[in-house]
Each structure stands twice: as C-alpha cells, then as structure tokens.
C-alpha cells in the first residue's frame, strides 16, 4: 500500500513532506532521500494513532502529478484493512474475538502496529468479517 505524498522544497533548504490523505503526517528532511525516510516514519506513526483511537484510516487517494508514493509496510496495511472493516461493520473487538474463539485482548494486539502479528492471523480475522486478504505484487 502506498500513500501519495507532496515533497516541497523548504525556503531554508531541504524538503517538507505532507500527505493529503493523512493530514497529521508532516515531516521534513535535508535531502530527498532523508525526506523519504522521514515520510515513511511519519506515515506509520500517524496511522498508529488512528489504530489506537479506533478511527477509520483514510484509503490512499490516486496520485496526482508531482506526488511521490510512500510505502506502508504490508503488516501495517493489513492491520489498517482489518480495523477499517471492523469499523465499517460495527464489529467490536469483543465480537470479533467471539467469532474467532479468542479473547478481546488478542484482537487489540492484532491491530497494534507495535505488536508483531502473523499475516495468517490477520487473514483469519478478516475472514471472520466475511472479507479476504489478497496480496498483489507490483
């Protein structure tokens, strides 16, 4: 999953990076390479707040001229898809845990970016919501 970012030259030098889809993610770097590295960190950190607050994470918009794609790691993207589906269906952690035969605390860990979760576990949770995780290589 990639989010389009705008890299603008800063008057004092370097680059300021913003995301139209995730407005909380703002960062900068002295070089384009550093700005990209900082953009990946800012995107991940901002999305972590959405997950912690159980707010729907906006889907990436179509890139416009001049945008640069910033990669969201596959594990984070899968967790975003899971949380967004839970919110869309109005399914609580307790209800999803019931469907999976586990505890609500386990579901909380599944959607925590700091917790390493097997992709099969996320896929199983999505299947419990009637969805399927599909991976496509580009």
Secondary structure, 3 states (H helix, E strand, C coil): CEEEEEEEECCCCCEEEECCCCCCCEEEECCHHHHHHHHHHHHHHHHHHHHHCCCCCCCCCCCCCCCEEEECCHHHHHHHHHHHHHHHHCCCHHHHHHHHCCCHHHHHHHCCCCCCCCHHHHHHHHHHCCCCCCCCCC
